Amino acid sequence: MGLLFLLAVLIYANTFNHDYAWDDILVITDNARVQKGFAGIPEHFQKDVRVFASDFTGFRPVTHTTFSIEYELFGLNPMTGHVTNVILFALLCLVIYRSIRLLLPEYQYYFPFLVVLLFLVHPIHVEVVANIKSRDEILAMLFGMLMLNQFLIFHKKGTWTSLVFSLIFMGLASLSKENGIVFAFLPLVVILTLFNDDWRQKVKFLMVTPLLLVIVVGVSFILNGSAPWVFSPVEPAGVLESTFLGNPFVVIDSYWEKIGSAGMLIFRYLGKFFWPYPLTYYSGYNQVPYIDWNHAIVAVAFMVNLVTIVFAIVQTFRKKTRVLNFSILYFYLFITLYLQILFLLSDTMADRFMFTPSLGPSIWVVWGLYTVMRVEPGSEFKVTKEKKIKFGSGKVKLMLGMLGAIFLILSVLTANRNMAWKDTYTLIANDIVHLEDCARAHYYLANELSKKLDHDPNQPKVKDRMFSEYAKAVNITDSAYYAYIDWGINLMRFSMFEKAEDVLKRAASVYPHYPDPWFHLGKAQFYLQKFNESAVNLERSRMLDPLPDETWELLGRSLERSGQFDKATSIIDEAIARNPGNLLFRDVKADIYMDKGEYKASIEHVLDIIDRDPNNPVWWRKVIGLHQLAGDQEGADEYYRTAIHKRILKRSGQ
């Protein structure tokens, strides 16, 4: 067991120096509750009101508590998070090993060791271990397997303390991630496939499943006010981009169609397990196409999956295939959540969705080799009195050689995949070659390139590629709403206003009922000094969404610059009534009077601003300039001397 722990640490050791990546930003670095440290822990267990973006990561208080503890002790330190993930994963491997030993005592040490080793080295788990946020998957499976351990002890020895501990671990699993609830059904699979009890004993132990479910649902209702699979209907602020971009299965209406699609998804997940290349951080639009029943492959997938499940159930009483039966039903039990049948997920597929289910195929592979090679459990090798390892027959050597080659290849793939998760930019840039037809992948890469320009804007190649990636996103599909908006914003950022106007006109034509395209289009036209057009489009934005202060301010300035002083005054007066504390509104009012040549009234408004914001040099310079425009140099000098005296302005030459 110590060897398994060591191997798990070694294979993921190259993630220790990684930064936060991908969803770590949402769940950890931008999560206000996590950054309260110990003080934020009670809030993780409170009702999920889904107010903040971080609330949409689910009700997972146990996992989020670990992040709060790390923040309290170490601050925002990604190394701590990565080390913790690897240690927890290593512990999980030990618990899985122990669970298989308890489930299959006749298989002794080597079979469970080989199964866990395959699970340990498989690259499909990199997303979970290398992404700190995905600790929820590790903890849910860890506590779920601990529950199974205690249940098996309860079955063997009848100790009620073991049953109590199994209930506790079940609760912790469901509070680590919602999918933990599925572990409540695992004892049912074990009883049906692996226990040799008579039917009365089986019925007795089958009662554990509803008891586990009662614990899970009860705890969720106490803490969250609802069942673990029920969420608050509150939507996040802002525009919700088309779900189709993340999951094209949103177009499926009937359950019959969903069942057909589920069969194809199972094929794809198993394909990823048996051929784990390429692995990508994202699967959305154009990555996993929806195929209906008109395609023969859908019917084939449905029949293969149906026959496999029926086989496993029918064969439950056959000792010869009971390990295979268990592993089949285990896989289908845990993969069901991710087949878009019970509820629609934000992603069509994800490597992390295969984390817990992959233990099933891991058992298939090892059991299959044992069966095909006709290797008896316990005959693999033994340690002689001279403490030398003596392998069994030639078949054993061949089997171990085949497994050794598989483990080596998978280990190399895992170590290599780890490096892709170094940080968000590395991940997205690395995977884009496999996601060329994915709109969001191009959008995400463009945003990461934009962040690079925040640190150093003088990178022409980075800037050109950023614009190219935004263009690719919207050319793939008009549904890439945020790609349009951010493309336009970044064009304005680099004073490319004419190009920004073209992009935002296209966005406004595609999304005429959304306020942002009209606002940014109006802003671009404002900088192009097309004030009449700017005012028209900003008014459209204001009518669609009257809340943003910036829309009111820029609309007022556009009307002022186009000489529509009465309309500008009316808009700004209404804006001030809505939010008296916004000084920019009063600044626009001052500019209106200045443009009309009413300098006295303009000065009065600027002095009103100075009363509210007395230490801002901008307002002092403005009031001095207005006195000069009004021909009152003496007044300008007086305000200049006052600003110098108050150290708000410096004398010329200082």
Secondary structure, 3 states (H helix, E strand, C coil): CHHHHHHHHHHCHHHCCCCCCCCHHHHHHCCCCHHHHHHHHHHHCCCCCCCCHHHHHCCCHHHHHHHHHHHHHHCCCHHHHHHHHHHHHHHHHHHHHHHHHHHCHHHCCHHHHHHHHHHHHCHHHHHHHHCHHHHHHHHHHHHHHHHHHHHHHHHHHCCHHHHHHHHHHHHHHHHHCHHHHHHHHHHHHHHHHCCCCCHHHHHHHHCHHHHHHHHHHHHHHHHHCCCCCCCCCCCCCCCCCCHHHCCHHHHCCCHHHHHHHHHHHHHHHHHHHHCCCCCCCCCCCCCCCCCCCCCHHHHHHHHHHHHHHHHHHHHHHCHHHHHHHHHHHHHHHHHHHHCCCCCCCCCCCCHHHHCCCCHHHHHHHHHHHHHHCCCCCCCCEEECCCCCEEECCHHHHHHHHHHHHHHHHHHHHHHHHHHHCCCHHHHHHHHHHHCCCCHHHHHHHHHHHHHHHHHCCCCHHHHHHHHHHHHHHHHHCCCCHHHHHHHHHHHHHCCCHHHHHHHHHHHHHHCCCCHHHHHHHHHHHHHCCCHHHHHHHHHHHHHHCCCCHHHHHHHHHHHHHCCCHHHHHHHHHHHHHHCCCCHHHHHHHHHHHHHCCCHHHHHHHHHHHHHHCCCCHHHHHHHHHHHHHCCCHHHHHHHHHHHHHCCCCCCCCC
